[in-house]
Amino acid sequence: MRSAITEQELKNLISEKLRYLRSKSKQTLEESAYFLNIDYAQYYRLLNAKCLPRLITLLKINKAYGLDMNWWFKDFLEVTSKIEAKINKNEEDAEVLNNYHRLDERAREFVRKMLKTLA
């Protein structure tokens, strides 16, 4: 079972939040970078999920928009739980298929008929 979110998923999560802030403020890319006092190229990479922000950058953004650190990560657990649920379902499906393949032909035929009846 996977318990940690990947770096790319974290980049995507932060990128979504930055795009949301930019759309709410109705600023261009250049205006947003200038407002946040962040290098334009760095801001572009953050918006496009190419890199993770440094802590000082997050603090600058928090101060500019009046946010706290919890705002960035409140959806973090929701995303992780959805991913884990999908993984668990795939593991259950694999277990059922594995058990099915262990059956002899007569038992497989019985299972197929039973599934047709139930479906």
Buried (B, 14 or more C-beta within 10 A) or exposed (E): EEEEBEEEBBBBBBBEBBBEBBEEEEBEEEEBBEBBEBEEEBBBBBBEBEEBBEEEBBEBBBEBEEBEEEBBEEEBEEBBEEBBEEEEEEEEEEEEEEEEEEEEEEEEEEEEEEEEEEE
